[in-house]
Amino acid sequence: MKYNRIVINLLLSICFLVGCDDKEFGEGYDLNLPVSVITDIKPVTEYIDGEVILTGKNLSDVTSVFLGNISCEILEVMENGLKIKIDRSAERNKISIVNKYKKEFESSQYFTPLYYDVEITSWPSKLEKGKTFSIQGKNVDLITKVQINDIDIERVGNATPQKVTYSLKDLSLDATAVITIKTRTNQVLVSSSIEVVEPSDVFVPSSSIWLCDFDNINPIIVEGNPSGAGATYEAGTNLSGIAGAFGSYYTVKAPLGNAWNGVYQELVCNNDGKGFDLSSFTKPYITFLVNTNGKQGYFNPRLTVNGESGDKHFTGQGGEYNDNYKFTTNGWEWRSYDLTEMGFNVSGVVESIDLLIRGANVGNNNSEAFEVNIDQVMITDGALLPTVLWDFSTKPVIVDGSGELNSGTGVTTAGEGEHYLTIKSTNVEKWASLGKITRENISAEKYANSLYVNFLVNTGIDGAEGYAQLIFLQNDSELGKHFKGENVYGDDYKFASTHGNWEWRSYQIDPKAMELWSGEATELDLMSPFDLTVEFKTGNVQGKYELNIDYVVLTAAPLDNK
């Protein structure tokens, strides 16, 4: 025993003298943790968005793949192989991998991405001094430089393959300007001469950002730790019995509210770890549909910016909704809340926007059962301010035509409720009218700075095509709106095919740029009422015609994200 104590004291003395440090498990120890190795890359050159196969050893342990500093999505784990997707921002570099044991490996081979040519479908029709302008088309995110009269222009926000936005702030322009574009494939694209005008009163919001719609965009669902009388709850998607959801939605129910005793669930929205760039937004709002089905429910947002997280509440936004830390509705209601006024810092990239579902001021007695249904959660540039013109829960009067109020025949139900309107014809000529629906005496003062007409459209699955046009009637003048090449959807006096899917369409209405179809008006006066007609016109469609339409709504911000 004495000898053992002497040895232990001697070892402790040696450790003290040489400075023994605590180490992480595995650091400096003789542990043979598996290393993942890349032995081959096929192909070594491929187009962006393309697939590449990595072969090697221990690749099933890999958690991350990078091309230089650009993360690549892992599509499939195979035996001794990985299938990855090449990101659109990729550049020539070596491929590195990191496995679950934090072991890293870099390939000896270089991978070279290939890029697509840019196709411009819509140059700006005019440039407003000091404002932003957008370029639309195909692969426009592959633009590397934009110049106006040989001056470099800065991009605003994130680009998408269909749309990119640039700023004219602090730039002095002549009466006309020419835009020059350079691309990753060394294209040089030049616009025609564009008129430069003084800024108008029309506000062009940034494209809306979808956080979750519970159909195609889903959050990460994290179980909470609720306590108190209302701790028992159920949650799920694709629930039925409440008319008005756009496809799937998210529900949390409890027999009793748990007040402030913990969170039932967290819905984490982080754009697959990429976050959300709000730098181009003038007034970012969180907008969503909520339905408590005659009961009470609540949730509130938590934002993470620069690694710091904090949550705020919807109550106190001018009392418009009378929330008081709880929602009460008898059906689906749109809500929009100013994130800045709520106290959030949203001037740049927000890493995560989460929804905390909790009892809050919903009590925990038998008379206050908890229920909240959530759908169509997005960030809009300004409040949505919706005016629903038709939800097709009942069939509208179709003048000079016929249509069917559908409930899922031919295409999947979409929109609010279980019905949508179908207009079909087996053989049509160009520019024939198949009927009209009209909403009269629309008050539009709240859209004085920005007006969008939005709807869900589906052109069917059997090769048919469809089209419609808008007619604004005011003071005996008809002002028209066609859908053609100036929009991102690729419409050409007929809607670009949706291939059997439901798609949002959002068209901004410029009151000063309408087509005068009859009368003497020079513009649409948004401070006075008007009638709006949707005419099911064949346009450039010839032969088989089909148009499925649902949920026609006016808003101050677009409902799509293009």
C-alpha positions as CSV (number, residue, x, y, z in Angstrom):
1,M,0.0,0.0,0.0
2,K,2.8,2.4,0.9
3,Y,4.6,1.5,-2.3
4,N,1.4,2.1,-4.4
5,R,1.0,5.5,-2.8
6,I,4.6,6.5,-3.6
7,V,4.1,5.5,-7.3
8,I,0.8,7.4,-7.5
9,N,2.3,10.6,-5.9
10,L,5.3,10.4,-8.2
11,L,3.0,10.2,-11.3
12,L,0.9,13.1,-10.1
13,S,4.1,15.1,-9.6
14,I,5.3,14.4,-13.1
15,C,2.0,15.4,-14.5
16,F,2.1,18.6,-12.5
17,L,5.6,19.4,-13.7
18,V,5.0,18.8,-17.4
19,G,1.5,20.3,-17.4
20,C,-1.0,17.5,-18.2
21,D,-4.1,18.9,-20.0
22,D,-7.6,17.6,-20.3
23,K,-8.2,16.4,-23.8
24,E,-11.3,15.7,-25.9
25,F,-12.1,12.0,-26.2
26,G,-10.0,10.6,-29.1
27,E,-7.5,13.4,-29.2
28,G,-4.0,12.1,-29.0
29,Y,-5.2,8.6,-28.2
30,D,-4.4,5.6,-30.2
31,L,-8.0,5.0,-31.5
32,N,-8.5,3.9,-35.1
33,L,-11.6,5.9,-35.9
34,P,-12.8,5.2,-39.5
35,V,-11.7,7.6,-42.2
36,S,-13.9,8.1,-45.2
37,V,-11.9,8.2,-48.5
38,I,-12.8,9.2,-52.0
39,T,-11.1,7.1,-54.7
40,D,-13.0,8.2,-57.7
41,I,-15.3,11.0,-59.0
42,K,-17.6,10.3,-62.0
43,P,-18.0,12.4,-63.9
44,V,-15.3,14.9,-63.1
45,T,-17.2,17.6,-65.0
46,E,-21.0,18.0,-64.9
47,Y,-23.7,20.7,-65.2
48,I,-24.9,22.5,-62.1
49,D,-27.9,20.8,-60.6
50,G,-26.5,17.6,-62.0
51,E,-25.6,14.3,-60.2
52,V,-22.2,13.0,-59.5
53,I,-21.1,9.7,-58.0
54,L,-18.3,9.5,-55.4
55,T,-16.8,6.1,-54.8
56,G,-14.4,5.1,-52.1
57,K,-14.3,3.6,-48.5
58,N,-16.5,4.2,-45.5
59,L,-18.7,6.6,-47.4
60,S,-21.8,5.5,-45.6
61,D,-20.4,7.4,-42.6
62,V,-20.2,10.7,-44.5
63,T,-22.4,13.6,-43.1
64,S,-21.2,16.5,-45.3
65,V,-19.8,17.0,-48.8
66,F,-18.2,20.2,-50.1
67,L,-16.9,21.4,-53.4
68,G,-14.4,24.0,-52.1
69,N,-16.5,25.9,-49.6
70,I,-19.8,25.1,-51.3
71,S,-22.0,22.5,-49.7
72,C,-23.4,19.7,-51.9
73,E,-26.6,17.9,-51.2
74,I,-26.3,14.1,-50.6
75,L,-29.0,12.5,-52.7
76,E,-28.3,8.9,-52.0
77,V,-26.0,6.7,-49.9
78,M,-24.9,3.6,-51.8
79,E,-22.6,0.7,-51.1
80,N,-19.1,2.3,-51.1
81,G,-20.6,5.3,-52.9
82,L,-22.4,8.6,-52.6
83,K,-24.7,10.4,-55.1
84,I,-24.4,14.2,-54.7
85,K,-26.0,17.2,-56.4
86,I,-23.9,20.0,-57.8
87,D,-25.0,23.3,-56.3
88,R,-25.7,26.2,-58.8
89,S,-23.1,28.4,-57.2
90,A,-20.3,25.7,-57.6
91,E,-16.9,26.5,-59.0
92,R,-13.9,24.3,-60.0
93,N,-12.4,22.8,-56.9
94,K,-11.5,19.6,-55.1
95,I,-14.3,17.7,-53.3
96,S,-13.9,17.2,-49.5
97,I,-16.0,15.1,-47.1
98,V,-16.5,15.0,-43.4
99,N,-17.8,11.9,-41.6
100,K,-19.6,11.3,-38.4
101,Y,-16.3,10.9,-36.5
102,K,-15.3,14.4,-37.6
103,K,-12.6,12.9,-39.9
104,E,-12.0,14.9,-43.1
105,F,-10.7,13.9,-46.5
106,E,-10.0,15.9,-49.7
107,S,-10.0,14.4,-53.1
108,S,-6.9,14.5,-55.3
109,Q,-9.1,15.1,-58.3
110,Y,-10.6,18.4,-59.2
111,F,-14.2,18.7,-60.2
112,T,-15.2,21.2,-62.9
113,P,-18.9,22.4,-63.0
114,L,-20.5,23.3,-66.3
115,Y,-23.0,26.2,-66.6
116,Y,-26.0,26.9,-68.7
117,D,-26.5,29.9,-70.9
118,V,-28.7,32.7,-69.5
119,E,-31.9,33.5,-71.4
120,I,-33.5,36.8,-70.8
121,T,-37.3,36.7,-71.2
122,S,-38.0,40.1,-69.7
123,W,-35.9,43.2,-69.5
124,P,-37.3,46.1,-67.4
125,S,-39.7,48.2,-69.4
126,K,-38.4,51.3,-67.6
127,L,-35.9,52.2,-64.9
128,E,-37.1,54.3,-62.0
129,K,-34.3,56.5,-60.5
130,G,-33.1,55.4,-57.1
131,K,-35.2,52.2,-57.1
132,T,-34.6,48.6,-57.9
133,F,-35.3,46.7,-61.2
134,S,-35.6,43.0,-62.0
135,I,-34.3,40.9,-64.8
136,Q,-36.3,37.7,-65.5
137,G,-35.7,34.7,-67.6
138,K,-33.9,31.3,-67.3
139,N,-30.7,30.8,-65.3
140,V,-30.4,34.5,-64.5
141,D,-28.7,33.5,-61.2
142,L,-25.7,32.7,-63.4
143,I,-25.2,36.4,-64.2
144,T,-21.8,37.5,-63.0
145,K,-21.9,41.2,-63.8
146,V,-24.5,43.9,-64.7
147,Q,-23.6,47.3,-66.0
148,I,-25.6,50.4,-66.9
149,N,-23.8,52.7,-69.2
150,D,-20.5,51.0,-68.1
151,I,-21.2,51.4,-64.4
152,D,-21.3,48.2,-62.2
153,I,-24.7,47.7,-60.5
154,E,-25.1,45.9,-57.2
155,R,-27.4,42.9,-56.8
156,V,-30.1,43.1,-54.1
157,G,-30.9,39.9,-52.1
158,N,-30.6,36.4,-53.4
159,A,-31.1,35.5,-57.0
160,T,-33.2,32.7,-58.3
161,P,-32.9,30.9,-61.6
162,Q,-36.0,32.9,-62.8
163,K,-35.4,36.4,-61.3
164,V,-32.6,38.7,-60.1
165,T,-32.9,42.2,-58.7
166,Y,-30.5,45.1,-58.8
167,S,-30.4,48.5,-57.1
168,L,-30.1,52.0,-58.7
169,K,-29.5,53.7,-55.4
170,D,-27.2,56.7,-55.6
171,L,-26.8,56.2,-59.4
172,S,-27.0,59.2,-61.7
173,L,-28.7,58.2,-65.0
174,D,-29.5,60.0,-68.2
175,A,-32.9,60.0,-69.9
176,T,-32.2,56.5,-71.4
177,A,-29.9,53.6,-70.4
178,V,-28.6,50.3,-71.7
179,I,-28.1,47.3,-69.5
180,T,-25.1,45.0,-70.3
181,I,-24.9,41.5,-68.7
182,K,-22.0,39.1,-68.5
183,T,-22.6,35.5,-67.5
184,R,-20.7,32.4,-66.3
185,T,-20.6,31.1,-69.9
186,N,-19.0,34.4,-71.0
187,Q,-22.2,35.6,-72.7
188,V,-22.5,39.3,-73.2
189,L,-26.2,40.3,-73.4
190,V,-27.3,43.8,-74.1
191,S,-30.7,45.4,-73.7
192,S,-32.3,47.9,-76.0
193,S,-32.5,51.5,-74.9
194,I,-34.6,51.7,-71.8
195,E,-36.4,54.9,-70.6
196,V,-35.3,56.3,-67.3
197,V,-38.2,57.9,-65.3
198,E,-38.8,59.6,-62.0
199,P,-39.8,57.1,-59.3
200,S,-43.5,56.3,-59.2
201,D,-45.7,55.8,-56.2
202,V,-46.1,52.1,-57.0
203,F,-44.2,50.0,-54.5
204,V,-42.7,46.8,-55.9
205,P,-42.3,44.4,-53.0
206,S,-39.6,41.8,-52.8
207,S,-40.8,38.3,-53.7
208,S,-42.4,36.5,-50.8
209,I,-40.4,33.8,-49.0
210,W,-42.3,30.6,-48.1
211,L,-41.4,29.2,-44.7
212,C,-43.7,26.2,-44.8
213,D,-46.9,25.2,-46.7
214,F,-47.1,21.6,-45.3
215,D,-47.3,20.2,-48.8
216,N,-44.0,20.9,-50.6
217,I,-42.2,22.9,-47.9
218,N,-42.2,21.4,-44.5
219,P,-40.6,22.5,-41.2
220,I,-38.5,20.4,-38.9
221,I,-40.8,19.3,-36.1
222,V,-39.3,19.3,-32.6
223,E,-41.2,18.0,-29.6
224,G,-41.5,20.5,-26.7
225,N,-41.6,19.9,-23.0
226,P,-45.1,21.1,-22.0
227,S,-46.3,20.7,-18.4
228,G,-49.4,21.7,-16.5
229,A,-53.0,20.6,-17.0
230,G,-52.9,20.9,-20.8
231,A,-49.8,18.8,-21.4
232,T,-51.7,16.0,-23.3
233,Y,-52.0,17.0,-26.9
234,E,-52.1,15.6,-30.5
235,A,-50.5,17.0,-33.6
236,G,-50.4,16.1,-37.2
237,T,-50.7,17.1,-40.9
238,N,-53.1,16.2,-43.7
239,L,-56.1,16.5,-41.3
240,S,-59.6,16.8,-42.7
241,G,-62.9,18.3,-41.4
242,I,-62.0,22.0,-41.6
243,A,-62.8,23.6,-44.9
244,G,-60.4,26.2,-46.1
245,A,-56.9,24.8,-46.0
246,F,-54.6,24.9,-49.1
247,G,-53.9,21.2,-49.2
248,S,-52.2,20.0,-46.1
249,Y,-51.9,22.1,-42.9
250,Y,-50.6,21.6,-39.4
251,T,-52.8,21.0,-36.3
252,V,-52.1,20.9,-32.6
253,K,-55.0,20.1,-30.2
254,A,-55.2,19.7,-26.5
255,P,-58.2,19.1,-24.2
256,L,-56.9,22.0,-22.0
257,G,-54.6,24.9,-22.7
258,N,-51.3,24.6,-20.9
259,A,-51.0,28.5,-20.4
260,W,-47.3,29.3,-20.1
261,N,-46.2,25.9,-18.9
262,G,-43.9,25.0,-21.7
263,V,-44.1,24.6,-25.5
264,Y,-46.1,21.8,-27.2
265,Q,-44.1,21.7,-30.3
266,E,-41.5,23.8,-32.3
267,L,-41.8,24.1,-36.1
268,V,-38.2,24.9,-37.3
269,C,-37.9,26.7,-40.7
270,N,-34.3,27.2,-41.8
271,N,-34.3,26.6,-45.6
272,D,-32.2,23.5,-45.3
273,G,-29.6,25.4,-43.2
274,K,-29.3,28.3,-45.7
275,G,-31.5,30.7,-43.8
276,F,-33.5,33.5,-45.4
277,D,-32.0,36.7,-46.9
278,L,-34.3,39.7,-46.0
279,S,-31.8,42.4,-47.0
280,S,-34.0,43.5,-50.0
281,F,-37.2,43.7,-47.9
282,T,-38.5,47.2,-47.1
283,K,-41.0,46.0,-44.4
284,P,-40.7,42.3,-43.7
285,Y,-43.9,40.8,-42.3
286,I,-44.6,37.2,-41.1
287,T,-47.9,36.2,-42.8
288,F,-49.9,33.0,-42.4
289,L,-53.3,31.4,-42.3
290,V,-54.7,30.5,-38.9
291,N,-57.9,28.7,-37.8
292,T,-58.8,27.8,-34.2
293,N,-62.1,26.2,-35.4
294,G,-64.1,28.2,-32.8
295,K,-61.8,27.3,-29.9
296,Q,-58.6,29.1,-28.8
297,G,-55.0,28.5,-29.8
298,Y,-51.6,30.3,-30.1
299,F,-48.1,30.2,-31.4
300,N,-45.4,32.8,-31.7
301,P,-42.2,33.2,-33.7
302,R,-38.6,32.8,-32.7
303,L,-35.8,34.2,-35.0
304,T,-32.1,33.3,-35.0
305,V,-29.8,36.1,-36.3
306,N,-26.0,35.9,-36.1
307,G,-26.3,32.9,-33.8
308,E,-28.6,34.7,-31.3
309,S,-32.1,33.5,-30.8
310,G,-35.1,35.3,-29.4
311,D,-38.8,35.0,-29.5
312,K,-41.5,37.8,-29.7
313,H,-45.3,37.8,-29.5
314,F,-48.0,38.9,-31.9
315,T,-50.0,40.8,-29.3
316,G,-49.7,44.6,-29.4
317,Q,-49.7,45.2,-33.1
318,G,-52.2,48.0,-33.0
319,G,-55.0,45.8,-31.8
320,E,-56.1,44.9,-35.3
321,Y,-56.7,41.2,-34.5
322,N,-57.4,41.5,-30.7
323,D,-55.1,38.5,-30.1
324,N,-54.1,39.1,-26.4
325,Y,-51.6,36.1,-26.6
326,K,-54.2,33.8,-28.1
327,F,-56.1,33.4,-31.4
328,T,-59.8,32.9,-31.8
329,T,-61.3,32.3,-35.2
330,N,-64.3,30.5,-36.7
331,G,-62.5,29.8,-39.9
332,W,-59.3,30.4,-41.8
333,E,-58.0,34.0,-41.4
334,W,-55.0,35.6,-43.0
335,R,-52.7,37.4,-40.5
336,S,-49.7,39.7,-41.2
337,Y,-47.4,41.1,-38.5
338,D,-44.5,43.6,-38.9
339,L,-41.4,41.8,-37.7
340,T,-39.5,45.1,-37.0
341,E,-42.4,46.4,-34.9
342,M,-42.4,43.2,-33.0
343,G,-38.8,43.9,-32.0
344,F,-36.8,41.6,-34.3
345,N,-33.6,42.6,-36.1
346,V,-34.3,41.5,-39.7
347,S,-31.9,43.7,-41.8
348,G,-30.0,40.8,-43.3
349,V,-29.9,37.0,-43.2
350,V,-32.2,35.3,-40.7
351,E,-30.7,31.8,-40.0
352,S,-33.9,30.3,-38.7
353,I,-37.6,31.3,-38.2
354,D,-39.4,29.0,-35.9
355,L,-43.0,28.7,-34.6
356,L,-43.4,27.9,-30.9
357,I,-46.9,26.3,-30.3
358,R,-47.9,27.0,-26.7
359,G,-50.9,27.7,-24.6
360,A,-50.0,31.3,-23.7
361,N,-53.2,33.0,-22.5
362,V,-55.4,30.0,-23.5
363,G,-56.3,28.9,-20.0
364,N,-56.1,25.4,-18.5
365,N,-59.6,24.9,-17.5
366,N,-62.3,22.7,-19.0
367,S,-64.0,25.5,-20.9
368,E,-60.9,26.4,-22.9
369,A,-59.8,23.5,-25.1
370,F,-56.8,24.3,-27.2
371,E,-56.7,24.1,-31.0
372,V,-54.6,25.8,-33.6
373,N,-54.4,25.0,-37.4
374,I,-51.6,26.7,-39.3
375,D,-51.0,27.0,-43.1
376,Q,-49.2,29.0,-45.8
377,V,-46.6,30.6,-43.5
378,M,-44.4,33.1,-45.4
379,I,-42.4,36.3,-45.1
380,T,-44.0,39.1,-47.2
381,D,-42.7,42.6,-48.0
382,G,-45.5,44.5,-46.3
383,A,-48.8,43.3,-45.0
384,L,-50.8,40.9,-47.2
385,L,-54.1,42.8,-47.0
386,P,-56.2,40.1,-48.8
387,T,-59.5,40.6,-50.5
388,V,-60.9,37.2,-51.5
389,L,-62.9,37.7,-54.7
390,W,-63.8,34.0,-55.4
391,D,-63.0,30.9,-53.4
392,F,-65.5,28.8,-55.4
393,S,-67.1,27.3,-52.4
394,T,-70.2,28.0,-54.5
395,K,-70.5,28.4,-58.2
396,P,-70.3,32.0,-59.5
397,V,-72.5,33.4,-62.2
398,I,-70.7,32.7,-65.5
399,V,-72.0,35.2,-68.1
400,D,-71.9,34.0,-71.7
401,G,-70.4,30.7,-70.9
402,S,-70.5,27.6,-68.7
403,G,-68.2,25.9,-66.3
404,E,-68.2,23.1,-63.7
405,L,-67.7,23.5,-60.0
406,N,-65.3,20.7,-59.4
407,S,-64.4,18.7,-56.3
408,G,-61.4,16.7,-57.5
409,T,-62.4,15.2,-60.8
410,G,-59.4,15.2,-63.2
411,V,-57.0,17.2,-61.0
412,T,-56.3,17.2,-57.3
413,T,-58.4,19.6,-55.2
414,A,-56.6,22.8,-54.3
415,G,-57.4,26.2,-52.8
416,E,-59.8,27.1,-50.1
417,G,-62.3,24.4,-49.5
418,E,-63.0,21.4,-51.6
419,H,-64.1,23.1,-54.9
420,Y,-62.6,24.9,-57.8
421,L,-63.9,26.1,-61.2
422,T,-63.2,24.2,-64.4
423,I,-63.7,25.7,-67.9
424,K,-63.2,23.1,-70.7
425,S,-63.7,22.9,-74.4
426,T,-62.5,20.2,-76.8
427,N,-62.0,22.4,-79.8
428,V,-61.5,26.2,-79.7
429,E,-60.3,28.9,-82.0
430,K,-57.9,31.6,-81.0
431,W,-59.4,34.6,-79.1
432,A,-62.8,33.1,-78.4
433,S,-64.6,34.0,-75.2
434,L,-65.7,31.1,-73.0
435,G,-67.5,33.1,-70.4
436,K,-66.9,35.8,-67.7
437,I,-67.2,36.1,-63.9
438,T,-67.4,39.6,-62.3
439,R,-66.9,40.9,-58.8
440,E,-68.5,44.4,-58.5
441,N,-67.8,47.5,-56.5
442,I,-64.3,46.5,-55.1
443,S,-62.8,49.0,-52.7
444,A,-59.1,49.3,-53.3
445,E,-57.8,52.2,-51.2
446,K,-55.5,49.9,-49.2
447,Y,-53.8,48.9,-52.4
448,A,-52.8,52.5,-53.4
449,N,-49.1,51.6,-53.3
450,S,-49.2,48.0,-54.4
451,L,-51.8,45.8,-56.0
452,Y,-51.6,42.1,-57.0
453,V,-54.1,39.8,-58.5
454,N,-53.3,36.2,-57.3
455,F,-54.9,32.9,-58.1
456,L,-54.2,29.1,-58.2
457,V,-54.1,27.7,-61.7
458,N,-54.0,24.2,-63.1
459,T,-54.0,23.5,-66.9
460,G,-54.7,19.8,-66.4
461,I,-52.8,16.6,-67.4
462,D,-54.0,15.7,-70.9
463,G,-52.1,18.3,-73.0
464,A,-54.8,21.0,-72.9
465,E,-54.0,24.7,-72.5
466,G,-55.9,27.5,-70.8
467,Y,-55.9,31.3,-70.6
468,A,-57.9,34.2,-69.0
469,Q,-57.6,38.0,-69.0
470,L,-58.6,40.7,-66.5
471,I,-60.9,43.6,-67.2
472,F,-61.1,46.5,-64.8
473,L,-64.3,48.5,-65.2
474,Q,-64.4,52.0,-63.7
475,N,-66.4,55.1,-64.7
476,D,-67.5,53.5,-68.0
477,S,-63.9,52.8,-69.0
478,E,-62.5,49.3,-69.5
479,L,-58.8,48.8,-68.6
480,G,-57.4,45.4,-69.6
481,K,-54.5,43.2,-68.4
482,H,-53.0,40.4,-70.6
483,F,-50.5,37.8,-69.4
484,K,-47.6,37.6,-71.8
485,G,-43.8,37.7,-72.0
486,E,-43.2,40.3,-69.4
487,N,-43.8,37.9,-66.5
488,V,-41.7,35.2,-65.0
489,Y,-44.1,32.3,-65.7
490,G,-43.5,32.2,-69.4
491,D,-47.1,33.0,-70.4
492,D,-47.7,34.0,-74.0
493,Y,-51.4,34.9,-74.3
494,K,-51.8,31.4,-72.8
495,F,-50.8,30.1,-69.4
496,A,-47.6,28.1,-69.4
497,S,-48.5,24.5,-68.7
498,T,-48.6,23.5,-65.1
499,H,-48.4,19.8,-66.0
500,G,-51.3,18.9,-63.8
501,N,-50.0,20.7,-60.7
502,W,-51.6,23.7,-58.9
503,E,-49.4,26.8,-59.1
504,W,-49.7,30.2,-57.6
505,R,-49.8,33.1,-60.1
506,S,-49.2,36.6,-58.8
507,Y,-49.5,39.6,-61.2
508,Q,-48.8,43.1,-60.1
509,I,-51.2,45.7,-61.5
510,D,-49.6,49.1,-62.4
511,P,-52.6,51.5,-62.5
512,K,-50.7,53.8,-65.0
513,A,-49.8,51.0,-67.4
514,M,-53.1,49.4,-68.2
515,E,-54.4,48.8,-71.7
516,L,-57.4,51.0,-72.5
517,W,-60.0,48.7,-74.1
518,S,-62.9,51.2,-74.1
519,G,-63.8,54.6,-72.7
520,E,-61.5,57.5,-72.0
521,A,-59.7,56.8,-68.7
522,T,-55.9,57.1,-68.7
523,E,-55.3,55.0,-65.6
524,L,-57.0,52.9,-62.9
525,D,-57.9,55.0,-59.9
526,L,-57.3,52.9,-56.8
527,M,-59.0,55.5,-54.6
528,S,-62.3,54.8,-56.3
529,P,-64.3,51.5,-56.5
530,F,-64.1,49.3,-59.6
531,D,-65.5,46.1,-61.0
532,L,-63.1,43.2,-61.9
533,T,-64.0,40.7,-64.5
534,V,-62.1,37.4,-65.2
535,E,-62.8,36.5,-68.8
536,F,-62.0,33.0,-69.9
537,K,-60.4,33.9,-73.2
538,T,-58.7,31.4,-75.5
539,G,-56.0,33.8,-76.5
540,N,-53.3,31.9,-78.3
541,V,-54.8,28.5,-77.3
542,Q,-56.1,26.5,-80.2
543,G,-57.7,23.1,-80.1
544,K,-58.1,21.6,-76.6
545,Y,-58.8,24.2,-73.8
546,E,-58.8,23.5,-70.1
547,L,-58.5,25.9,-67.2
548,N,-58.9,25.0,-63.5
549,I,-58.8,28.1,-61.3
550,D,-59.2,28.6,-57.5
551,Y,-58.9,31.3,-54.9
552,V,-58.8,34.6,-56.7
553,V,-57.6,37.2,-54.2
554,L,-56.3,40.7,-54.3
555,T,-53.2,41.4,-52.1
556,A,-50.6,44.1,-51.5
557,A,-47.7,41.5,-51.7
558,P,-47.3,38.5,-54.0
559,L,-48.4,35.1,-52.9
560,D,-45.9,33.3,-55.1
561,N,-42.1,33.4,-54.5
562,K,-40.9,34.2,-58.0
